[in-house]
Amino acid sequence: MVRKRSKRNYRNYTLRDGRFVVKHGITKNLDRRLQEMETEGLRFTSMIFDRYPVTEDTARQREQDRVEAYRRGHKGKNPKYNK
């Protein structure tokens, strides 16, 4: 019996404004998401994304872990654009 492999088409990204992290997130399409954030008026200078795509569950868990790690180092506050 062959096990069906989960689709790996989500990527984690981090938005930075200079050296400050302003958002952690996930997306399927990086170019589309970049344009959406620019039209929403989010202020940032760079977008850093993970090299390899992962499953949706893994991407959501990594995003949650990164936001929690940010909170630990910043007195319980979220990044600027994470709610």
C-alpha positions as CSV (number, residue, x, y, z in Angstrom):
1,M,0.0,0.0,0.0
2,V,1.4,3.4,-1.0
3,R,0.8,6.3,1.4
4,K,-0.4,9.5,-0.2
5,R,1.9,12.4,0.5
6,S,0.4,15.6,1.8
7,K,0.6,18.7,-0.4
8,R,3.4,21.0,0.5
9,N,2.6,24.3,-0.9
10,Y,2.6,26.8,2.0
11,R,5.5,29.0,3.0
12,N,6.2,31.0,6.2
13,Y,7.4,34.6,5.8
14,T,8.6,37.4,8.0
15,L,8.1,41.1,7.3
16,R,10.7,43.5,8.6
17,D,10.9,47.3,8.8
18,G,14.6,47.8,8.9
19,R,15.8,45.5,11.6
20,F,12.4,45.2,13.4
21,V,10.1,42.3,12.8
22,V,6.6,43.6,12.0
23,K,4.7,40.4,11.0
24,H,5.0,36.6,10.8
25,G,2.6,34.8,8.4
26,I,2.0,32.0,6.0
27,T,0.9,32.0,2.3
28,K,0.6,29.8,-0.8
29,N,1.5,32.5,-3.3
30,L,4.3,34.9,-2.2
31,D,4.0,37.4,-5.0
32,R,0.2,37.8,-4.6
33,R,0.5,38.1,-0.8
34,L,3.3,40.8,-1.2
35,Q,1.0,42.9,-3.4
36,E,-2.0,42.5,-1.0
37,M,0.1,43.7,1.9
38,E,1.3,46.7,0.0
39,T,-2.2,47.7,-1.0
40,E,-3.4,47.3,2.6
41,G,-0.8,50.0,3.5
42,L,1.5,47.8,5.7
43,R,4.9,49.5,6.1
44,F,7.9,47.2,5.7
45,T,11.2,47.1,3.9
46,S,11.8,43.4,3.3
47,M,10.1,40.1,3.2
48,I,12.0,37.0,4.3
49,F,10.5,33.6,3.5
50,D,11.4,30.0,4.3
51,R,13.2,28.1,1.6
52,Y,11.1,25.0,1.4
53,P,7.3,24.7,1.2
54,V,5.5,22.7,3.9
55,T,2.0,21.5,4.7
56,E,-0.6,23.9,5.9
57,D,-0.6,22.4,9.5
58,T,3.2,22.7,9.7
59,A,3.1,26.3,8.4
60,R,0.5,27.3,11.0
61,Q,2.4,25.7,13.8
62,R,5.6,27.4,12.8
63,E,3.9,30.8,12.6
64,Q,2.4,30.3,16.1
65,D,5.8,29.3,17.4
66,R,7.5,32.3,15.9
67,V,4.9,34.7,17.3
68,E,5.2,33.1,20.8
69,A,9.0,33.4,20.6
70,Y,8.6,37.1,19.7
71,R,6.3,37.6,22.7
72,R,8.8,36.0,25.1
73,G,11.5,38.5,24.0
74,H,9.2,41.6,23.9
75,K,7.3,41.7,27.2
76,G,4.3,39.8,25.8
77,K,3.6,42.1,22.9
78,N,2.9,40.8,19.3
79,P,4.7,42.0,16.3
80,K,3.2,45.3,14.9
81,Y,0.8,43.7,12.3
82,N,0.1,40.4,14.1
83,K,-3.1,40.6,16.0
